[in-house]
Amino acid sequence: MTRILIVLALAVLLLPAPHPGKPEAVRAGTLLVTARALPLDPATPGRRRIGALTYLGGWELQSANPGFGGISALLAAGPGEMLALSDSGILMGFHVGQGPRSRRPFIAPLPVRPQDRHRPWWAWDSESLTQDPDTGRYWVGFELQQSVCRYGPGFARVEACRAWPQIAAWPKTGSIESLARLPDGRFLAIGEMGMTGEGRHEALLFPGDPADAATGAPMPLRYTPPRGYRPTDAVALDARHLLVLNRRLTLQDLFTATVAIVELPETLTPGAILKARTLARLAPPLLADNFEGMAVTREQGRPILWIISDDNHEFFQRTLLLKFALDDAVPGMDRQAR
């Protein structure tokens, strides 16, 4: 009965409606985060391999700041430099591990356009995040508002926002969970709950910046996740390969996750199917929780995968940050990750 109640509570919390756990207001300031190291498998502390991944480290993150947590998206810059975004429009910058620290840890709300300041705090359901490392610009996908916004370097200001009718057709409580920028400047959005009649997830390939008013209509695609899972984040390895993070909630295991790879066809046509191939599965007795954010970096030429969980600001969940090396045999690993 306890497990059933937990599953029901988590199912409700996955909906982006306001609830007592979410912080109503967060002021910009310094963020203090503690990181407790964890083994991948508590029963076998020496275990390192899981599918095509090698475990390099994992931490349970905690902070006394009430705005910390609820993380839905992640970016990483260099060894241990994390930039996380919550589902309440809150940015968090912090460092883990032994690498050099390039900035002070911080917490701050996303900037808001003057015409949007009337919106309630809970309406900023930010679920996805990507960037262009060459220009320093960022893009955020919002559920509820069903829009994509572009931010200037350092998140100094909102440069543009756009709502698309194709995205508006997706369920407001399960739309832009995944937003990836391809190296050639195209963007791919995958709906978490926007489904086709045959059970695939709707996806949109934008020819350019999805926040720009001049960008043409996106190409509709279809994403087939591992059986029983839903996509929660995506990152491009190169122009032809995409990593997708997927989650599932069941009575037996509670939250489990898979890391999958998608090979994009050289020529994409409307309605093309993007099929995921599982690289690794995170399920008990391994560390498992509500994994929603993913980032890829390189260390000494090696591709590094970071995964983070959303604790929903609840005491019975955790913010877990896991670090893996990807096998060299994984397609796209011989190119610079973006």
N, C-alpha and C positions, 0 to 999 in steps of 0.2 A: 504493500500500500504506500509506503514512504517513497519508493522509487516511482510509482505512478504519479504521486503528487508532485515530485520534483520535475518529471517530464512535462506535466501540465503547466507548472509554473514557468518552466523554461520556454515552452511553446508560446505562452502569453508574452513573455519578455522579449521574444524575438520580433514582436510587432513594434513598430516605431511610434507607439503612443506614449504620452507622458506617464511616468510612474514615479513613485517616491524615491527610487534609487538614483535617478538622474539628477545631476547638479543643475540648479536653476540659473545660476550666474557664476561665472569664473572671471577673476581679474588676472591680467597679465602679471607674471612674476617669475621668480626662481622656483624650479621644481626639484625637490629632493626625492630620489627614488632609491630604494634598497633592492638588491638583487641576490636572491638565495640560489646557489647552484643546485641543480637536480640531475640525477641519472636518468637516462632515457627509459630504462626498465628497472624500477626499484628492486625487483626480485633478482635481477642479474645486472648489478651495477657496471660490470665491464662491457656490456653489450654496446656495440657501436654501429652495426650495420642494420639497415632497414630498407629493403628493396634496393633501389639505385642511389640511396643516400647513405652518407657516413656522418654519424652524430659527432659534432664538435663541441657541443655544450648547450645547456639550457638553464633558464633562470625563472624563478617565480618573482615577479616584480610587485612591489608595494610602495605606497606613498601615503602620508598623512593628509595630503592635499585632497579635498573632496572632489576635485575635478578630474583626478587621475582615474583611468580605467575606461571601460566601455569602448575599447579600441576596435575600429572597423577597418582601418587601412594603415599601411606601413610603407615607408621609404627608408633606405639605408644609404649612407654616404661614408665609405671607408670602413675600416674595422671597428665595429661597435657603435658607430654614430647613428642613432635612430631618430626618425621623425615619424610620429604616430598621430593619427587623427581619430577622434572619437565620433560616435553617432550623435553627438550633441554639438558638433561644430567646434570642437576644442582641439588645438594643436598641442602636442607634447614633444619636446626634444630632450633626449637623455642619452647616456653612454653606458655600455656594458662591456665587460671584458678588460683586457690589458692594453688595448691600443691607445694611441694618443688622443687626447680630447681637443677638438678644434673649436668648440663653442661651449658656452655655459648652458646647463640644463634649464629649460624654461617651460612654462605653460601659458597659453594665450588663446583667446577665442579667435575664430576666423574673422577677418574684416568683413563688414557688411555695407552694401550700397545704401545711400540715403533713402531711396525709395523702398527698401526692404526692412527698414528699422521698426516698422509696425508689427512685423511677424513675431509670434511668441517664441520663446527660447526653444521649445520642444520641436518647432517646425524645421529646425536646421538638422535634419537627419542625414548627415554626411556619411556615405557608405563606401566611397571609392576615391582613390587618389593616384595620380600619375604626374610625371614631370618631363620636361625637356631639359636635359643637363646642359645643353649648349646655350640656351637662353636664360635658364634659371626660372622659367615660368612653371606654374603648377595648374593642374585641372582637378576639380572635385565634382563627383557625381552625387546628387541629392535625391533621395527618395522623398515621398510626400510632395515636394515641389516638382519632381520629375524634370530636373534641369541639370545642366552642366555649367559650371562657372570656371573662368580662367583668372588666375591671380599672378601679380607681378613678382619679380624676384624677391625672396625673403618674405613673401606674403604681405608685402607693403600695402597693397590695395587690390580691390576687385577690378579687373580690366573689362570683363564682359561675362554675360550669362545668357544662356539660350535654352528654351524649353522646346522639345521636339514632339510633334503629334505622334510619331512612332513610339516614343518612350511613354507618352501620356497614356497610351493604350495598355501599357503593362500595369500590373497591380501596384498600387501606391506603396504597399507594405512589402514589396519584394521585387524592386526594379533594378536600379543601377548598382548592384553589389560589386560588379567588376568593370573596371575601365582601364585599358592598357593603351599606351602610345607605342606604335611601331616605329622603328628607326627611320622609315621614309616619311614620317609625319602623318600617317593615317592613324585613326583611333578605333579601337574595338570595344564595344560595350556589350555585356552579356546580362540578360535578365535572370534574376534568381527564381522568380515565380512566373514570369511571362512564358507561357508554354504554348506549343503548337498542338494541333489535334492528335499527332502521333506521339506526343509526350516528350518532344525535344524542347530545349530552351531557346527562346528567341534571342538573336544577337544582331547588332547593327555595326557595319563597317563604314566609318565616316571617311570621306576622301581628304579631309583636312580637320582643322580645329573645330570641335563640336560646339564651342562657345561663340564662334564667329558668325555673324549674321550673313556673311558672304559664302559660307560653306554650303556645298550642294547636298542634295538628299543622300542619306546613307543607304548602303546596300543591305537588304535583309539576308541574314544567314541563320543557320540552325546549329546549336551546340548539343552534343550527346555526351553527358557526363558518365562517370562510372555508375553502374546500376545502383539506384536507391539514393544517390547523392545529388546535392544542389551546389552550383558554383557560388563562391563567396569572394574570390579575388583572382586576378590574372596579371601576369607580367610577361612582356615580350623578351625572348632571348635574342632573337634576330628577326629579320623580315619574314622568315618562314616558320618559326617555332615559338610556341606560346606555352608557358606554364600556367596551369589553372589549379587553384585550391578549391576543394569541394568538401562539404560537411554533410553529416547525417545525424539525426536524433532518434534513438530507439529506446524502448524500455529495457532491453537487455544490456546495452553498452553505454547508454546515454549518448554523449557526443563522440563521434569518430570523424576522421578526416582522411582525405586522400590528396596526394600531390600527383597531378596528371600532366601529360604533355600532349599538345595538339600540333600537328604538322599542317600548316596552311597550304592549300594547293597553289601551284605557281600562278594559275589563272583562276580567279574567283568569279563565280557567276551568282546572280540572285538565287537564294534558296539553298546554296551549297551547304553541305553538312560538315561540321567540324567535330571530329570524333576524338575523344580523349583516350589516351593510353596510360594506365596507372603506373607510376614510378615507385610509390610507397604508400603505405596505409598506417595511420596513427590510430590505434585502438588499444583498450586495456589488454594486457597489463602495462603497455607503454604509456607515456605521457599523452593524455588526450583531454581536450576541452573544446570550447566553442571557437575554433580557429577561423579567423575572418580576414587577417591581413598577411601579406606576403611581399618580400622584396628580394632582389638578387644583386649581389656585389661581386667583386673579385679581390682575392688576397693572394699576392705573389703568383698571379696568373691563374689561380684556381677559382672556378665559379662557386660562390657561396649563396646558399638559400637561407633566408630568415622567415620564420612563421610566428605570428603572434595571435593570442586569443582575446576574445571579448568577454569580460567577466560580468557584463550587464549591471555593474555596481551592486552585485549581490554577494553576501558572505559565503555562500556555498559554491561559488565559482572562483577561478583564479585568472590572473593575467600571466600567461606563460609565454616566454620568448625562447624559441628553439633555433639553433644554428646547425646547418648541415653543409657538407660538401657534396656536390653532384658528381656522379661518375663521369669520366671523360667520354664514355661511350654514349652518353645522352646526346641526341641531336641538338646542334646549336651551341655546344659547349666549346667549340673551337673559335668562336667569335666573341667579340666584346659584348658583354651584357649591357643592356640599356634600361 
